[in-house]
Amino acid sequence: MQQLSGKDKALPQSGALVMIDELTGGGEYAARDGMSVRVLGRLHELQPARASAVLEDPLNKTAQLRVDYSDISAFNFAPPALLQVVGELRRDGDAVVLGARVVRSVDGMDVGLYKEALALRRRFLQAQEVGGTAHKQ
């Protein structure tokens, strides 16, 4: 039996909580190849033949992200479902694509309150980091 190295034993990252408009803009959360993220978006377009979908930021409808859900065995969602997707980002030409590994429906979620809670979480983690306890996400 072959022994696995430490890197092979690692679990996938949980994904940084980001909004779609943060990925498409510059700044701290700008999309990078291989970046593990957890995004919230409204299903705008679905292309089942290509296992592809387009999510739009629920608070900024001009910000969109293409999702490749070919690794998801049962993608049973239809527009305008509100979804949370965990996966890794990659470049496809000039476009950024999220390779989904987890998709769940969050229909009914208060998106404004979610964004507010995300901002509070970030401030808390930043204060912890400044205080000496390093957390990143």
N, CA, C and O atoms as CSV, one atom per row, in Angstrom:
chain,resi,resn,atom,element,x,y,z
A,1,MET,N,N,0.835,-1.181,0.000
A,1,MET,CA,C,0.000,0.000,0.000
A,1,MET,C,C,0.881,1.245,0.000
A,1,MET,O,O,1.815,1.343,0.796
A,2,GLN,N,N,0.592,2.196,-0.885
A,2,GLN,CA,C,1.397,3.398,-1.020
A,2,GLN,C,C,1.017,4.406,0.048
A,2,GLN,O,O,-0.164,4.643,0.300
A,3,GLN,N,N,2.020,4.997,0.672
A,3,GLN,CA,C,1.813,6.007,1.706
A,3,GLN,C,C,1.520,7.352,1.032
A,3,GLN,O,O,2.210,7.731,0.085
A,4,LEU,N,N,0.498,8.075,1.517
A,4,LEU,CA,C,0.176,9.383,0.967
A,4,LEU,C,C,1.034,10.446,1.633
A,4,LEU,O,O,1.297,10.385,2.834
A,5,SER,N,N,1.467,11.418,0.843
A,5,SER,CA,C,2.231,12.525,1.416
A,5,SER,C,C,1.275,13.455,2.160
A,5,SER,O,O,0.057,13.341,2.019
A,6,GLY,N,N,1.821,14.363,2.942
A,6,GLY,CA,C,1.005,15.317,3.707
A,6,GLY,C,C,0.116,16.154,2.814
A,6,GLY,O,O,-1.027,16.447,3.166
A,7,LYS,N,N,0.641,16.545,1.641
A,7,LYS,CA,C,-0.144,17.361,0.720
A,7,LYS,C,C,-1.338,16.584,0.167
A,7,LYS,O,O,-2.417,17.150,-0.010
A,8,ASP,N,N,-1.150,15.278,-0.109
A,8,ASP,CA,C,-2.232,14.454,-0.649
A,8,ASP,C,C,-3.326,14.196,0.372
A,8,ASP,O,O,-4.474,13.957,-0.004
A,9,LYS,N,N,-2.996,14.238,1.651
A,9,LYS,CA,C,-3.967,13.977,2.711
A,9,LYS,C,C,-4.840,15.191,3.002
A,9,LYS,O,O,-5.880,15.064,3.648
A,10,ALA,N,N,-4.432,16.355,2.536
A,10,ALA,CA,C,-5.125,17.597,2.862
A,10,ALA,C,C,-6.556,17.599,2.326
A,10,ALA,O,O,-6.833,17.128,1.222
A,11,LEU,N,N,-7.430,18.131,3.124
A,11,LEU,CA,C,-8.813,18.309,2.699
A,11,LEU,C,C,-8.905,19.545,1.816
A,11,LEU,O,O,-8.065,20.439,1.920
A,12,PRO,N,N,-9.910,19.611,0.951
A,12,PRO,CA,C,-10.061,20.825,0.144
A,12,PRO,C,C,-10.356,22.020,1.053
A,12,PRO,O,O,-10.941,21.875,2.127
A,13,GLN,N,N,-9.945,23.182,0.607
A,13,GLN,CA,C,-10.195,24.395,1.390
A,13,GLN,C,C,-11.685,24.695,1.420
A,13,GLN,O,O,-12.426,24.348,0.500
A,14,SER,N,N,-12.109,25.349,2.499
A,14,SER,CA,C,-13.528,25.644,2.671
A,14,SER,C,C,-14.011,26.713,1.696
A,14,SER,O,O,-15.202,26.768,1.392
A,15,GLY,N,N,-13.142,27.535,1.217
A,15,GLY,CA,C,-13.524,28.577,0.274
A,15,GLY,C,C,-13.748,29.897,0.976
A,15,GLY,O,O,-14.541,29.981,1.913
A,16,ALA,N,N,-13.056,30.923,0.530
A,16,ALA,CA,C,-13.221,32.268,1.085
A,16,ALA,C,C,-14.610,32.775,0.727
A,16,ALA,O,O,-15.037,32.655,-0.421
A,17,LEU,N,N,-15.309,33.335,1.688
A,17,LEU,CA,C,-16.631,33.907,1.453
A,17,LEU,C,C,-16.473,35.214,0.698
A,17,LEU,O,O,-15.900,36.169,1.220
A,18,VAL,N,N,-16.973,35.262,-0.519
A,18,VAL,CA,C,-16.889,36.472,-1.336
A,18,VAL,C,C,-18.186,36.677,-2.106
A,18,VAL,O,O,-18.922,35.732,-2.387
A,19,MET,N,N,-18.440,37.917,-2.436
A,19,MET,CA,C,-19.563,38.246,-3.304
A,19,MET,C,C,-19.026,38.280,-4.740
A,19,MET,O,O,-17.844,38.550,-4.958
A,20,ILE,N,N,-19.881,38.012,-5.698
A,20,ILE,CA,C,-19.453,37.956,-7.095
A,20,ILE,C,C,-18.861,39.285,-7.547
A,20,ILE,O,O,-17.870,39.295,-8.276
A,21,ASP,N,N,-19.446,40.407,-7.130
A,21,ASP,CA,C,-18.909,41.699,-7.558
A,21,ASP,C,C,-17.503,41.947,-7.012
A,21,ASP,O,O,-16.752,42.728,-7.597
A,22,GLU,N,N,-17.131,41.302,-5.909
A,22,GLU,CA,C,-15.777,41.431,-5.374
A,22,GLU,C,C,-14.776,40.661,-6.236
A,22,GLU,O,O,-13.625,41.076,-6.368
A,23,LEU,N,N,-15.202,39.559,-6.816
A,23,LEU,CA,C,-14.321,38.766,-7.673
A,23,LEU,C,C,-14.039,39.465,-8.988
A,23,LEU,O,O,-12.925,39.399,-9.508
A,24,THR,N,N,-15.043,40.132,-9.522
A,24,THR,CA,C,-14.906,40.754,-10.835
A,24,THR,C,C,-14.253,42.122,-10.752
A,24,THR,O,O,-13.743,42.620,-11.756
A,25,GLY,N,N,-14.257,42.745,-9.570
A,25,GLY,CA,C,-13.574,44.029,-9.399
A,25,GLY,C,C,-12.148,43.776,-8.933
A,25,GLY,O,O,-11.752,42.631,-8.713
A,26,GLY,N,N,-11.403,44.815,-8.788
A,26,GLY,CA,C,-10.052,44.676,-8.248
A,26,GLY,C,C,-10.119,44.546,-6.738
A,26,GLY,O,O,-11.203,44.400,-6.172
A,27,GLY,N,N,-9.000,44.596,-6.100
A,27,GLY,CA,C,-8.968,44.589,-4.651
A,27,GLY,C,C,-8.585,43.258,-4.056
A,27,GLY,O,O,-8.142,42.344,-4.752
A,28,GLU,N,N,-8.766,43.169,-2.755
A,28,GLU,CA,C,-8.329,42.012,-1.980
A,28,GLU,C,C,-8.930,40.695,-2.464
A,28,GLU,O,O,-8.264,39.661,-2.409
A,29,TYR,N,N,-10.166,40.714,-2.932
A,29,TYR,CA,C,-10.848,39.486,-3.311
A,29,TYR,C,C,-10.918,39.281,-4.829
A,29,TYR,O,O,-11.732,38.494,-5.311
A,30,ALA,N,N,-10.075,39.982,-5.573
A,30,ALA,CA,C,-10.048,39.804,-7.029
A,30,ALA,C,C,-9.707,38.354,-7.359
A,30,ALA,O,O,-8.887,37.729,-6.687
A,31,ALA,N,N,-10.337,37.836,-8.386
A,31,ALA,CA,C,-10.194,36.424,-8.766
A,31,ALA,C,C,-8.753,36.078,-9.118
A,31,ALA,O,O,-8.085,36.799,-9.859
A,32,ARG,N,N,-8.284,34.947,-8.564
A,32,ARG,CA,C,-6.959,34.400,-8.881
A,32,ARG,C,C,-7.124,32.932,-9.231
A,32,ARG,O,O,-7.962,32.241,-8.651
A,33,ASP,N,N,-6.332,32.457,-10.171
A,33,ASP,CA,C,-6.364,31.049,-10.562
A,33,ASP,C,C,-6.149,30.149,-9.348
A,33,ASP,O,O,-5.218,30.360,-8.570
A,34,GLY,N,N,-7.013,29.144,-9.186
A,34,GLY,CA,C,-6.874,28.189,-8.097
A,34,GLY,C,C,-7.456,28.652,-6.786
A,34,GLY,O,O,-7.479,27.886,-5.823
A,35,MET,N,N,-7.931,29.888,-6.718
A,35,MET,CA,C,-8.510,30.430,-5.487
A,35,MET,C,C,-9.777,29.655,-5.137
A,35,MET,O,O,-10.663,29.493,-5.976
A,36,SER,N,N,-9.858,29.181,-3.901
A,36,SER,CA,C,-11.036,28.462,-3.426
A,36,SER,C,C,-12.010,29.481,-2.833
A,36,SER,O,O,-11.654,30.233,-1.926
A,37,VAL,N,N,-13.244,29.499,-3.351
A,37,VAL,CA,C,-14.227,30.504,-2.926
A,37,VAL,C,C,-15.584,29.871,-2.637
A,37,VAL,O,O,-15.893,28.758,-3.064
A,38,ARG,N,N,-16.371,30.631,-1.897
A,38,ARG,CA,C,-17.782,30.299,-1.642
A,38,ARG,C,C,-18.570,31.549,-1.998
A,38,ARG,O,O,-18.464,32.571,-1.321
A,39,VAL,N,N,-19.368,31.467,-3.071
A,39,VAL,CA,C,-20.099,32.634,-3.554
A,39,VAL,C,C,-21.607,32.416,-3.445
A,39,VAL,O,O,-22.103,31.290,-3.435
A,40,LEU,N,N,-22.302,33.530,-3.367
A,40,LEU,CA,C,-23.754,33.555,-3.342
A,40,LEU,C,C,-24.201,34.224,-4.620
A,40,LEU,O,O,-23.732,35.314,-4.944
A,41,GLY,N,N,-25.105,33.587,-5.355
A,41,GLY,CA,C,-25.551,34.193,-6.598
A,41,GLY,C,C,-26.916,33.691,-7.031
A,41,GLY,O,O,-27.366,32.612,-6.646
A,42,ARG,N,N,-27.549,34.508,-7.837
A,42,ARG,CA,C,-28.847,34.150,-8.411
A,42,ARG,C,C,-28.587,33.489,-9.758
A,42,ARG,O,O,-27.877,34.038,-10.600
A,43,LEU,N,N,-29.168,32.304,-9.957
A,43,LEU,CA,C,-29.010,31.572,-11.215
A,43,LEU,C,C,-29.691,32.363,-12.326
A,43,LEU,O,O,-30.912,32.522,-12.340
A,44,HIS,N,N,-28.879,32.852,-13.251
A,44,HIS,CA,C,-29.368,33.731,-14.313
A,44,HIS,C,C,-29.560,32.980,-15.619
A,44,HIS,O,O,-30.516,33.223,-16.356
A,45,GLU,N,N,-28.643,32.066,-15.896
A,45,GLU,CA,C,-28.665,31.348,-17.173
A,45,GLU,C,C,-28.166,29.928,-16.936
A,45,GLU,O,O,-27.260,29.704,-16.133
A,46,LEU,N,N,-28.756,28.986,-17.632
A,46,LEU,CA,C,-28.392,27.578,-17.482
A,46,LEU,C,C,-28.191,26.960,-18.854
A,46,LEU,O,O,-29.037,27.107,-19.736
A,47,GLN,N,N,-27.061,26.260,-19.037
A,47,GLN,CA,C,-26.767,25.565,-20.288
A,47,GLN,C,C,-26.454,24.105,-19.947
A,47,GLN,O,O,-25.284,23.740,-19.833
A,48,PRO,N,N,-27.487,23.263,-19.782
A,48,PRO,CA,C,-27.279,21.879,-19.358
A,48,PRO,C,C,-26.367,21.073,-20.278
A,48,PRO,O,O,-25.616,20.227,-19.793
A,49,ALA,N,N,-26.408,21.304,-21.573
A,49,ALA,CA,C,-25.580,20.538,-22.507
A,49,ALA,C,C,-24.089,20.771,-22.264
A,49,ALA,O,O,-23.269,19.897,-22.544
A,50,ARG,N,N,-23.743,21.939,-21.747
A,50,ARG,CA,C,-22.349,22.272,-21.461
A,50,ARG,C,C,-22.022,22.178,-19.975
A,50,ARG,O,O,-20.893,22.465,-19.577
A,51,ALA,N,N,-23.002,21.777,-19.134
A,51,ALA,CA,C,-22.841,21.751,-17.674
A,51,ALA,C,C,-22.317,23.095,-17.193
A,51,ALA,O,O,-21.381,23.174,-16.397
A,52,SER,N,N,-22.947,24.147,-17.699
A,52,SER,CA,C,-22.517,25.509,-17.418
A,52,SER,C,C,-23.706,26.353,-16.977
A,52,SER,O,O,-24.836,26.151,-17.421
A,53,ALA,N,N,-23.424,27.293,-16.104
A,53,ALA,CA,C,-24.455,28.211,-15.631
A,53,ALA,C,C,-23.824,29.577,-15.430
A,53,ALA,O,O,-22.603,29.706,-15.335
A,54,VAL,N,N,-24.667,30.585,-15.368
A,54,VAL,CA,C,-24.210,31.935,-15.057
A,54,VAL,C,C,-24.950,32.384,-13.805
A,54,VAL,O,O,-26.178,32.355,-13.740
A,55,LEU,N,N,-24.164,32.801,-12.809
A,55,LEU,CA,C,-24.721,33.382,-11.587
A,55,LEU,C,C,-24.530,34.880,-11.643
A,55,LEU,O,O,-23.516,35.369,-12.142
A,56,GLU,N,N,-25.513,35.611,-11.127
A,56,GLU,CA,C,-25.328,37.051,-11.003
A,56,GLU,C,C,-25.374,37.416,-9.537
A,56,GLU,O,O,-26.078,36.791,-8.744
A,57,ASP,N,N,-24.616,38.433,-9.190
A,57,ASP,CA,C,-24.600,38.922,-7.820
A,57,ASP,C,C,-26.003,39.426,-7.500
A,57,ASP,O,O,-26.536,40.254,-8.238
A,58,PRO,N,N,-26.615,38.946,-6.414
A,58,PRO,CA,C,-28.001,39.334,-6.130
A,58,PRO,C,C,-28.176,40.812,-5.793
A,58,PRO,O,O,-29.289,41.331,-5.881
A,59,LEU,N,N,-27.105,41.498,-5.410
A,59,LEU,CA,C,-27.201,42.920,-5.075
A,59,LEU,C,C,-26.602,43.818,-6.154
A,59,LEU,O,O,-26.787,45.035,-6.117
A,60,ASN,N,N,-25.894,43.239,-7.103
A,60,ASN,CA,C,-25.277,43.985,-8.194
A,60,ASN,C,C,-25.447,43.152,-9.459
A,60,ASN,O,O,-24.569,42.366,-9.816
A,61,LYS,N,N,-26.565,43.324,-10.126
A,61,LYS,CA,C,-26.936,42.452,-11.240
A,61,LYS,C,C,-26.002,42.555,-12.445
A,61,LYS,O,O,-26.103,41.746,-13.367
A,62,THR,N,N,-25.104,43.526,-12.454
A,62,THR,CA,C,-24.159,43.624,-13.570
A,62,THR,C,C,-22.951,42.703,-13.361
A,62,THR,O,O,-22.223,42.420,-14.312
A,63,ALA,N,N,-22.734,42.238,-12.142
A,63,ALA,CA,C,-21.608,41.341,-11.861
A,63,ALA,C,C,-22.065,39.893,-12.028
A,63,ALA,O,O,-22.990,39.440,-11.353
A,64,GLN,N,N,-21.404,39.174,-12.936
A,64,GLN,CA,C,-21.777,37.791,-13.217
A,64,GLN,C,C,-20.558,36.890,-13.169
A,64,GLN,O,O,-19.425,37.339,-13.344
A,65,LEU,N,N,-20.810,35.604,-12.928
A,65,LEU,CA,C,-19.750,34.609,-12.842
A,65,LEU,C,C,-20.228,33.328,-13.509
A,65,LEU,O,O,-21.314,32.829,-13.214
A,66,ARG,N,N,-19.405,32.799,-14.413
A,66,ARG,CA,C,-19.745,31.528,-15.058
A,66,ARG,C,C,-19.338,30.383,-14.137
A,66,ARG,O,O,-18.275,30.416,-13.518
A,67,VAL,N,N,-20.193,29.376,-14.056
A,67,VAL,CA,C,-19.960,28.213,-13.201
A,67,VAL,C,C,-19.953,26.955,-14.054
A,67,VAL,O,O,-20.865,26.726,-14.848
A,68,ASP,N,N,-18.922,26.144,-13.883
A,68,ASP,CA,C,-18.831,24.833,-14.533
A,68,ASP,C,C,-19.266,23.817,-13.474
A,68,ASP,O,O,-18.567,23.615,-12.481
A,69,TYR,N,N,-20.412,23.182,-13.687
A,69,TYR,CA,C,-20.914,22.233,-12.688
A,69,TYR,C,C,-20.797,20.788,-13.165
A,69,TYR,O,O,-21.578,19.934,-12.745
A,70,SER,N,N,-19.835,20.507,-14.035
A,70,SER,CA,C,-19.667,19.157,-14.579
A,70,SER,C,C,-19.296,18.128,-13.506
A,70,SER,O,O,-19.508,16.933,-13.715
A,71,ASP,N,N,-18.753,18.556,-12.374
A,71,ASP,CA,C,-18.409,17.631,-11.288
A,71,ASP,C,C,-19.562,17.403,-10.313
A,71,ASP,O,O,-19.426,16.635,-9.360
A,72,ILE,N,N,-20.690,18.061,-10.544
A,72,ILE,CA,C,-21.863,17.913,-9.680
A,72,ILE,C,C,-22.777,16.868,-10.312
A,72,ILE,O,O,-23.206,17.019,-11.456
A,73,SER,N,N,-23.073,15.804,-9.559
A,73,SER,CA,C,-23.846,14.702,-10.140
A,73,SER,C,C,-25.311,15.055,-10.413
A,73,SER,O,O,-25.884,14.585,-11.396
A,74,ALA,N,N,-25.909,15.862,-9.570
A,74,ALA,CA,C,-27.323,16.207,-9.766
A,74,ALA,C,C,-27.512,17.707,-9.589
A,74,ALA,O,O,-27.647,18.201,-8.470
A,75,PHE,N,N,-27.519,18.418,-10.700
A,75,PHE,CA,C,-27.728,19.870,-10.672
A,75,PHE,C,C,-29.194,20.102,-10.996
A,75,PHE,O,O,-29.569,20.206,-12.165
A,76,ASN,N,N,-30.021,20.183,-9.965
A,76,ASN,CA,C,-31.473,20.270,-10.141
A,76,ASN,C,C,-32.002,21.653,-9.792
A,76,ASN,O,O,-32.953,21.781,-9.021
A,77,PHE,N,N,-31.399,22.672,-10.349
A,77,PHE,CA,C,-31.798,24.045,-10.048
A,77,PHE,C,C,-32.217,24.731,-11.335
A,77,PHE,O,O,-31.759,24.376,-12.422
A,78,ALA,N,N,-33.079,25.705,-11.202
A,78,ALA,CA,C,-33.540,26.459,-12.368
A,78,ALA,C,C,-33.575,27.938,-12.008
A,78,ALA,O,O,-33.775,28.296,-10.848
A,79,PRO,N,N,-33.380,28.795,-13.006
A,79,PRO,CA,C,-33.472,30.237,-12.740
A,79,PRO,C,C,-34.846,30.572,-12.177
A,79,PRO,O,O,-35.829,29.982,-12.625
A,80,PRO,N,N,-34.962,31.450,-11.256
A,80,PRO,CA,C,-33.987,32.349,-10.650
A,80,PRO,C,C,-33.543,31.888,-9.251
A,80,PRO,O,O,-33.533,32.697,-8.323
A,81,ALA,N,N,-33.184,30.635,-9.083
A,81,ALA,CA,C,-32.790,30.099,-7.779
A,81,ALA,C,C,-31.620,30.888,-7.197
A,81,ALA,O,O,-30.732,31.331,-7.925
A,82,LEU,N,N,-31.633,31.055,-5.887
A,82,LEU,CA,C,-30.523,31.672,-5.168
A,82,LEU,C,C,-29.640,30.531,-4.675
A,82,LEU,O,O,-30.096,29.666,-3.926
A,83,LEU,N,N,-28.369,30.531,-5.100
A,83,LEU,CA,C,-27.472,29.412,-4.823
A,83,LEU,C,C,-26.210,29.869,-4.097
A,83,LEU,O,O,-25.749,30.999,-4.254
A,84,GLN,N,N,-25.671,28.953,-3.299
A,84,GLN,CA,C,-24.340,29.133,-2.742
A,84,GLN,C,C,-23.477,28.046,-3.374
A,84,GLN,O,O,-23.830,26.867,-3.348
A,85,VAL,N,N,-22.341,28.456,-3.942
A,85,VAL,CA,C,-21.473,27.540,-4.675
A,85,VAL,C,C,-20.067,27.613,-4.086
A,85,VAL,O,O,-19.518,28.696,-3.882
A,86,VAL,N,N,-19.496,26.434,-3.816
A,86,VAL,CA,C,-18.121,26.335,-3.338
A,86,VAL,C,C,-17.309,25.663,-4.432
A,86,VAL,O,O,-17.724,24.651,-4.997
A,87,GLY,N,N,-16.149,26.235,-4.727
A,87,GLY,CA,C,-15.294,25.645,-5.748
A,87,GLY,C,C,-14.038,26.452,-5.963
A,87,GLY,O,O,-13.697,27.330,-5.171
A,88,GLU,N,N,-13.348,26.138,-7.057
A,88,GLU,CA,C,-12.086,26.796,-7.371
A,88,GLU,C,C,-12.209,27.609,-8.657
A,88,GLU,O,O,-12.863,27.195,-9.614
A,89,LEU,N,N,-11.571,28.764,-8.655
A,89,LEU,CA,C,-11.594,29.644,-9.814
A,89,LEU,C,C,-10.493,29.267,-10.791
A,89,LEU,O,O,-9.418,28.809,-10.403
A,90,ARG,N,N,-10.789,29.471,-12.067
A,90,ARG,CA,C,-9.778,29.283,-13.097
A,90,ARG,C,C,-10.071,30.256,-14.231
A,90,ARG,O,O,-11.195,30.733,-14.389
A,91,ARG,N,N,-9.060,30.532,-14.999
A,91,ARG,CA,C,-9.197,31.418,-16.158
A,91,ARG,C,C,-9.543,30.592,-17.391
A,91,ARG,O,O,-9.006,29.505,-17.602
A,92,ASP,N,N,-10.442,31.125,-18.189
A,92,ASP,CA,C,-10.786,30.546,-19.482
A,92,ASP,C,C,-10.733,31.696,-20.476
A,92,ASP,O,O,-11.742,32.354,-20.732
A,93,GLY,N,N,-9.559,31.931,-21.031
A,93,GLY,CA,C,-9.366,33.125,-21.854
A,93,GLY,C,C,-9.399,34.349,-20.956
A,93,GLY,O,O,-8.653,34.432,-19.981
A,94,ASP,N,N,-10.257,35.287,-21.283
A,94,ASP,CA,C,-10.403,36.492,-20.463
A,94,ASP,C,C,-11.417,36.299,-19.339
A,94,ASP,O,O,-11.489,37.115,-18.420
A,95,ALA,N,N,-12.190,35.233,-19.409
A,95,ALA,CA,C,-13.252,35.004,-18.424
A,95,ALA,C,C,-12.739,34.230,-17.201
A,95,ALA,O,O,-11.765,33.481,-17.275
A,96,VAL,N,N,-13.422,34.438,-16.096
A,96,VAL,CA,C,-13.166,33.674,-14.873
A,96,VAL,C,C,-14.287,32.658,-14.737
A,96,VAL,O,O,-15.461,33.001,-14.882
A,97,VAL,N,N,-13.930,31.401,-14.457
A,97,VAL,CA,C,-14.909,30.327,-14.316
A,97,VAL,C,C,-14.736,29.695,-12.942
A,97,VAL,O,O,-13.616,29.454,-12.493
A,98,LEU,N,N,-15.854,29.432,-12.284
A,98,LEU,CA,C,-15.833,28.741,-11.001
A,98,LEU,C,C,-16.142,27.268,-11.241
A,98,LEU,O,O,-17.235,26.924,-11.691
A,99,GLY,N,N,-15.182,26.403,-10.943
A,99,GLY,CA,C,-15.395,24.963,-11.033
A,99,GLY,C,C,-16.070,24.500,-9.759
A,99,GLY,O,O,-15.420,24.380,-8.720
A,100,ALA,N,N,-17.368,24.239,-9.824
A,100,ALA,CA,C,-18.161,23.936,-8.629
A,100,ALA,C,C,-17.871,22.535,-8.096
A,100,ALA,O,O,-17.748,21.580,-8.863
A,101,ARG,N,N,-17.765,22.426,-6.771
A,101,ARG,CA,C,-17.702,21.109,-6.133
A,101,ARG,C,C,-18.834,20.922,-5.142
A,101,ARG,O,O,-19.143,19.793,-4.762
A,102,VAL,N,N,-19.465,22.025,-4.711
A,102,VAL,CA,C,-20.651,21.965,-3.845
A,102,VAL,C,C,-21.606,23.056,-4.301
A,102,VAL,O,O,-21.200,24.200,-4.503
A,103,VAL,N,N,-22.869,22.701,-4.460
A,103,VAL,CA,C,-23.907,23.675,-4.810
A,103,VAL,C,C,-25.098,23.408,-3.908
A,103,VAL,O,O,-25.531,22.266,-3.757
A,104,ARG,N,N,-25.626,24.476,-3.306
A,104,ARG,CA,C,-26.829,24.315,-2.491
A,104,ARG,C,C,-27.752,25.494,-2.680
A,104,ARG,O,O,-27.314,26.618,-2.926
A,105,SER,N,N,-29.028,25.223,-2.561
A,105,SER,CA,C,-30.038,26.267,-2.679
A,105,SER,C,C,-30.136,27.023,-1.359
A,105,SER,O,O,-30.156,26.425,-0.283
A,106,VAL,N,N,-30.195,28.339,-1.464
A,106,VAL,CA,C,-30.398,29.177,-0.277
A,106,VAL,C,C,-31.560,30.142,-0.531
A,106,VAL,O,O,-31.579,31.267,-0.033
A,107,ASP,N,N,-32.535,29.663,-1.329
A,107,ASP,CA,C,-33.720,30.478,-1.602
A,107,ASP,C,C,-34.339,30.935,-0.285
A,107,ASP,O,O,-34.437,30.163,0.669
A,108,GLY,N,N,-34.750,32.184,-0.245
A,108,GLY,CA,C,-35.366,32.737,0.957
A,108,GLY,C,C,-34.381,33.464,1.865
A,108,GLY,O,O,-34.791,34.133,2.813
A,109,MET,N,N,-33.091,33.339,1.587
A,109,MET,CA,C,-32.095,34.021,2.409
A,109,MET,C,C,-32.215,35.533,2.218
A,109,MET,O,O,-32.441,36.006,1.104
A,110,ASP,N,N,-32.064,36.280,3.295
A,110,ASP,CA,C,-32.039,37.737,3.245
A,110,ASP,C,C,-30.631,38.143,2.801
A,110,ASP,O,O,-29.696,38.135,3.602
A,111,VAL,N,N,-30.489,38.493,1.537
A,111,VAL,CA,C,-29.172,38.758,0.956
A,111,VAL,C,C,-28.523,39.995,1.564
A,111,VAL,O,O,-27.310,40.011,1.772
A,112,GLY,N,N,-29.303,41.022,1.850
A,112,GLY,CA,C,-28.761,42.219,2.484
A,112,GLY,C,C,-28.180,41.913,3.854
A,112,GLY,O,O,-27.105,42.399,4.206
A,113,LEU,N,N,-28.898,41.102,4.625
A,113,LEU,CA,C,-28.419,40.701,5.942
A,113,LEU,C,C,-27.181,39.801,5.819
A,113,LEU,O,O,-26.261,39.896,6.631
A,114,TYR,N,N,-27.159,38.938,4.812
A,114,TYR,CA,C,-25.999,38.088,4.554
A,114,TYR,C,C,-24.758,38.938,4.303
A,114,TYR,O,O,-23.695,38.672,4.863
A,115,LYS,N,N,-24.895,39.966,3.458
A,115,LYS,CA,C,-23.748,40.827,3.145
A,115,LYS,C,C,-23.296,41.588,4.392
A,115,LYS,O,O,-22.099,41.777,4.608
A,116,GLU,N,N,-24.243,42.017,5.200
A,116,GLU,CA,C,-23.913,42.705,6.454
A,116,GLU,C,C,-23.157,41.764,7.402
A,116,GLU,O,O,-22.166,42.161,8.015
A,117,ALA,N,N,-23.628,40.522,7.517
A,117,ALA,CA,C,-22.962,39.534,8.372
A,117,ALA,C,C,-21.560,39.218,7.848
A,117,ALA,O,O,-20.638,39.012,8.636
A,118,LEU,N,N,-21.395,39.180,6.530
A,118,LEU,CA,C,-20.091,38.943,5.930
A,118,LEU,C,C,-19.121,40.066,6.296
A,118,LEU,O,O,-17.961,39.807,6.617
A,119,ALA,N,N,-19.590,41.304,6.247
A,119,ALA,CA,C,-18.740,42.444,6.619
A,119,ALA,C,C,-18.351,42.372,8.099
A,119,ALA,O,O,-17.202,42.639,8.450
A,120,LEU,N,N,-19.300,42.016,8.963
A,120,LEU,CA,C,-19.003,41.879,10.394
A,120,LEU,C,C,-17.992,40.769,10.634
A,120,LEU,O,O,-17.085,40.923,11.452
A,121,ARG,N,N,-18.136,39.663,9.936
A,121,ARG,CA,C,-17.215,38.536,10.075
A,121,ARG,C,C,-15.804,38.946,9.682
A,121,ARG,O,O,-14.834,38.612,10.361
A,122,ARG,N,N,-15.706,39.669,8.581
A,122,ARG,CA,C,-14.388,40.118,8.127
A,122,ARG,C,C,-13.732,41.052,9.129
A,122,ARG,O,O,-12.535,40.942,9.396
A,123,ARG,N,N,-14.520,41.976,9.686
A,123,ARG,CA,C,-13.966,42.885,10.701
A,123,ARG,C,C,-13.502,42.114,11.925
A,123,ARG,O,O,-12.441,42.404,12.477
A,124,PHE,N,N,-14.289,41.136,12.351
A,124,PHE,CA,C,-13.925,40.318,13.506
A,124,PHE,C,C,-12.625,39.566,13.245
A,124,PHE,O,O,-11.718,39.594,14.077
A,125,LEU,N,N,-12.523,38.892,12.095
A,125,LEU,CA,C,-11.321,38.126,11.778
A,125,LEU,C,C,-10.099,39.031,11.636
A,125,LEU,O,O,-8.991,38.648,12.012
A,126,GLN,N,N,-10.306,40.233,11.093
A,126,GLN,CA,C,-9.199,41.176,10.979
A,126,GLN,C,C,-8.727,41.605,12.369
A,126,GLN,O,O,-7.525,41.727,12.602
A,127,ALA,N,N,-9.660,41.833,13.289
A,127,ALA,CA,C,-9.292,42.206,14.662
A,127,ALA,C,C,-8.557,41.060,15.352
A,127,ALA,O,O,-7.626,41.304,16.120
A,128,GLN,N,N,-8.955,39.818,15.093
A,128,GLN,CA,C,-8.283,38.665,15.664
A,128,GLN,C,C,-6.855,38.564,15.123
A,128,GLN,O,O,-5.921,38.247,15.859
A,129,GLU,N,N,-6.705,38.840,13.830
A,129,GLU,CA,C,-5.395,38.773,13.205
A,129,GLU,C,C,-4.472,39.849,13.785
A,129,GLU,O,O,-3.300,39.589,14.059
A,130,VAL,N,N,-4.998,41.033,13.966
A,130,VAL,CA,C,-4.222,42.131,14.526
A,130,VAL,C,C,-3.882,41.828,15.982
A,130,VAL,O,O,-2.807,42.193,16.458
A,131,GLY,N,N,-4.792,41.164,16.687
A,131,GLY,CA,C,-4.580,40.816,18.100
A,131,GLY,C,C,-3.615,39.662,18.308
A,131,GLY,O,O,-3.284,39.335,19.447
A,132,GLY,N,N,-3.158,39.040,17.229
A,132,GLY,CA,C,-2.168,37.972,17.367
A,132,GLY,C,C,-2.669,36.601,16.986
A,132,GLY,O,O,-1.861,35.697,16.773
A,133,THR,N,N,-3.974,36.411,16.891
A,133,THR,CA,C,-4.518,35.111,16.495
A,133,THR,C,C,-4.779,35.162,15.002
A,133,THR,O,O,-5.703,35.843,14.558
A,134,ALA,N,N,-3.990,34.463,14.233
A,134,ALA,CA,C,-4.106,34.537,12.773
A,134,ALA,C,C,-5.206,33.657,12.240
A,134,ALA,O,O,-5.186,32.442,12.436
A,135,HIS,N,N,-6.164,34.256,11.567
A,135,HIS,CA,C,-7.235,33.555,10.839
A,135,HIS,C,C,-7.295,34.208,9.482
A,135,HIS,O,O,-7.112,35.419,9.364
A,136,LYS,N,N,-7.542,33.438,8.478
A,136,LYS,CA,C,-7.671,34.008,7.140
A,136,LYS,C,C,-8.868,33.402,6.442
A,136,LYS,O,O,-8.995,32.182,6.334
A,137,GLN,N,N,-9.754,34.281,5.965
A,137,GLN,CA,C,-10.873,33.891,5.118
A,137,GLN,C,C,-11.880,34.949,5.120
A,137,GLN,O,O,-12.913,34.819,4.463
